[in-house]
């Protein structure tokens, strides 16, 4: 009987002891994608909007973060008459699916049919909802009005207003 009492006392003592330090360790949760698609087609937008149709060799979707990571991306958007209005391509893209912003890198090309403008950059931020572009590095812009190269490019494709922080080279045709 004494052995049983000793055994119960030891179990009680061990179960009430804590070997934790004053600081608790926090572990980050792993962020895993919801789905990974190969050779995918994705529509960014909702009915009643002018969506952007995206094709990529690989798309990784993270719905919790409202993000899609794409490789070898090409995309197109159409105007009300069904004609292409904006189209582009890049080696890599990070898309915020809730705000419809695309951070594009790797031989980025974006073409706006208004003014027949082509924007080429190493990296570019494209806000597809507001049709605004921004690129910090080297950018080359060609249109029916001329060709310009520079850095710090900003553009509003709807209003057709564009600016460079620094123009390195340019030809303006009248």
C-alpha positions as CSV (number, residue, x, y, z in Angstrom):
1,X,0.0,0.0,0.0
2,X,2.9,2.4,0.8
3,X,4.3,1.8,-2.7
4,X,1.0,2.9,-4.2
5,X,0.9,6.1,-2.0
6,X,4.5,6.9,-3.0
7,X,3.7,6.3,-6.7
8,X,0.6,8.6,-6.5
9,X,2.7,11.3,-4.7
10,X,5.4,11.2,-7.4
11,X,2.9,11.4,-10.2
12,X,1.2,14.3,-8.5
13,X,4.5,16.2,-8.0
14,X,5.7,15.6,-11.6
15,X,2.4,16.6,-13.1
16,X,2.4,19.9,-11.2
17,X,6.0,20.9,-12.0
18,X,6.8,23.2,-14.9
19,X,10.2,23.3,-16.6
20,X,9.4,26.4,-18.7
21,X,11.5,29.5,-18.5
22,X,9.8,32.8,-18.0
23,X,9.7,33.5,-21.8
24,X,7.6,31.3,-24.0
25,X,8.9,30.4,-27.5
26,X,6.8,31.5,-30.4
27,X,6.8,29.5,-33.6
28,X,5.8,30.9,-36.9
29,X,3.1,29.1,-38.8
30,X,4.1,27.7,-42.1
31,X,2.5,29.6,-45.0
32,X,1.4,27.1,-47.6
33,X,-0.3,27.8,-50.9
34,X,-3.9,26.8,-51.5
35,X,-3.1,25.6,-54.9
36,X,-0.3,25.4,-57.5
37,X,-1.3,25.4,-61.1
38,X,0.9,24.6,-64.1
39,X,0.2,26.2,-67.5
40,X,-2.7,28.1,-66.0
41,X,-5.3,30.7,-67.1
42,X,-6.6,33.1,-64.4
43,X,-9.2,35.9,-64.6
44,X,-8.4,38.8,-62.3
45,X,-11.6,40.8,-61.7
46,X,-15.3,40.4,-61.2
47,X,-18.4,40.6,-63.4
48,X,-19.2,44.2,-64.3
49,X,-15.5,45.1,-64.4
50,X,-13.0,44.9,-67.1
51,X,-11.1,41.9,-66.0
52,X,-7.5,41.0,-66.9
53,X,-6.9,37.5,-68.3
54,X,-3.6,36.0,-67.1
55,X,-1.7,33.1,-68.5
56,X,1.4,31.7,-66.8
57,X,3.6,28.7,-66.8
58,X,3.1,28.3,-63.0
59,X,0.7,30.0,-60.6
60,X,0.8,29.7,-56.8
61,X,-2.3,31.0,-55.0
62,X,-2.3,32.1,-51.4
63,X,-6.0,33.0,-50.6
64,X,-5.3,34.0,-47.0
65,X,-2.8,36.6,-48.2
66,X,-4.8,37.5,-51.3
67,X,-1.7,36.8,-53.4
68,X,-0.8,34.9,-56.5
69,X,2.8,34.3,-57.5
70,X,3.2,33.7,-61.3
71,X,6.1,32.7,-63.5
72,X,6.3,33.5,-67.2
73,X,3.2,35.7,-67.2
74,X,1.3,37.2,-70.1
75,X,-1.9,39.2,-69.6
76,X,-4.6,41.0,-71.6
77,X,-7.5,43.3,-70.9
78,X,-10.3,44.3,-73.3
79,X,-12.2,47.6,-73.7
80,X,-16.0,47.9,-73.9
81,X,-15.9,47.1,-77.6
82,X,-14.0,43.9,-77.1
83,X,-10.7,45.2,-78.5
84,X,-7.4,44.7,-76.5
85,X,-6.7,47.7,-74.3
86,X,-3.8,46.6,-72.2
87,X,-1.5,43.6,-72.7
88,X,1.8,42.6,-71.3
89,X,4.3,40.0,-70.2
90,X,7.0,39.4,-67.6
91,X,9.3,36.7,-66.3
92,X,7.8,36.8,-62.8
93,X,4.8,38.5,-61.1
94,X,3.4,39.0,-57.6
95,X,-0.3,39.8,-57.8
96,X,-2.4,41.2,-55.0
97,X,-5.7,39.6,-55.9
98,X,-7.8,42.0,-53.7
99,X,-6.3,45.3,-55.0
100,X,-5.5,43.9,-58.5
101,X,-1.9,45.3,-58.3
102,X,0.8,43.4,-60.1
103,X,4.5,43.7,-59.2
104,X,6.2,42.5,-62.4
105,X,9.9,41.7,-62.8
106,X,12.1,40.2,-65.5
107,X,11.9,41.7,-69.0
108,X,8.6,43.5,-68.4
109,X,6.6,44.6,-71.4
110,X,3.3,46.5,-71.1
111,X,1.4,47.8,-74.2
112,X,-1.5,50.2,-74.0
113,X,-3.5,50.4,-77.3
114,X,-4.4,54.1,-76.6
115,X,-1.6,55.9,-78.3
116,X,0.0,52.6,-79.2
117,X,2.4,52.8,-76.2
118,X,4.9,50.2,-75.3
119,X,6.6,50.3,-71.8
120,X,9.7,48.1,-71.3
121,X,11.4,47.8,-67.9
122,X,13.3,45.4,-65.6
123,X,10.6,45.8,-63.0
124,X,7.2,47.6,-62.9
125,X,4.3,48.0,-60.6
126,X,0.9,47.9,-62.5
127,X,-2.3,48.9,-60.7
128,X,-4.7,47.3,-63.1
129,X,-7.8,48.7,-61.3
130,X,-6.7,52.4,-61.8
131,X,-4.6,51.6,-64.9
132,X,-1.5,53.2,-63.4
133,X,2.1,52.1,-63.8
134,X,5.3,52.9,-61.9
135,X,8.9,51.8,-62.4
136,X,11.9,52.9,-60.4
137,X,14.7,51.5,-62.6
138,X,15.5,51.9,-66.3
139,X,12.5,52.3,-68.5
140,X,12.0,52.6,-72.2
141,X,8.7,54.0,-73.5
142,X,7.8,54.1,-77.2
143,X,4.6,55.5,-78.7
144,X,3.4,57.2,-81.8
145,X,4.8,60.4,-80.3
146,X,8.4,59.2,-79.9
147,X,10.7,57.1,-77.8
148,X,12.1,57.9,-74.4
149,X,14.5,56.2,-72.0
150,X,14.9,57.1,-68.4
151,X,14.4,56.3,-64.7
152,X,11.6,56.9,-62.2
153,X,8.7,56.4,-64.6
154,X,5.1,57.0,-63.6
155,X,2.1,56.8,-65.9
156,X,-1.7,57.0,-65.9
157,X,-2.9,55.0,-68.8
158,X,-6.4,56.3,-68.7
159,X,-5.5,60.0,-68.6
160,X,-2.4,59.4,-70.9
161,X,-0.1,61.4,-68.6
162,X,3.4,60.2,-68.1
163,X,6.6,61.4,-66.4
164,X,10.2,60.5,-65.8
165,X,12.4,61.6,-62.9
166,X,15.3,61.5,-65.2
167,X,15.3,61.3,-69.0
168,X,18.4,59.7,-70.4
169,X,17.5,59.8,-74.1
170,X,14.4,60.9,-76.1
171,X,13.0,61.5,-79.5
172,X,9.8,63.5,-79.8
173,X,8.0,63.3,-83.2
174,X,5.5,66.0,-84.2
